[in-house]
Amino acid sequence: MGSRGVGAHADGVGDDALASATGRSRDDWFALLDAAGATGWKHRATATWLVAEHGVDPWWAQAVTVGYEQARGTRQPGQRQDGTFEVSVSRTVAAEVEPALRALAEVVTARTGVEPLALNLAAKHPTARFPLEGGEFVLASATARGAGKTSLNLVRGRMTSGDRLAEAKATLRSWLESVAVGPVG
């Protein structure tokens, strides 16, 4: 993980997994993209080229594209396509989705002083969105993991600089740890 608190894409997607899923190694894809002049392309053009010209699954095309952009210095770890930055954390707890998300939303409200703009408990993927100053946001979500377990996730997004990523990640992690439901295992 980098000094900014966010690892490079290659840290999370192994070479073997990428080669198995796409038929080429990371180095082979990067050489092919270099030869095609992709360092000057927009993100969408690169991903589309991988899908259209090489039959790469769209999810893996995104993975190759983000990794390529980071390796060539056109995107920093934690940076989104629009140039803003985001960081995320997750934790699995022993609780059902609705009470777990409600507990997380209470923690975020207490720590930010902001009520959720929306608390959508009925959706397939329940979320609570909290608007922050300067256009930033916190998104809380919950995903059922079976047998009374729920994965809680927090994202802090639309940060204008990557300088606060490590601090933001530590803050989000502390919020998750303070949710009043039991951790799994």
Secondary structure, 3 states (H helix, E strand, C coil): CCCCCCCCHHHHCCHHHHHHHHCCCHHHHHHHHHHHCHHHCCHHHHHHHHHHHHCCCHHHHHHHHHHHHHHCCCCCCCECCCCCEEEEEEEEEECCHHHHHHHHHHHHHHHHCCCCCEEECCCCCCEEEEECHHHCEEEEEEEEEECCEEEEEEEEEEECCHHHHHHHHHHHHHHHHCCCCEECC
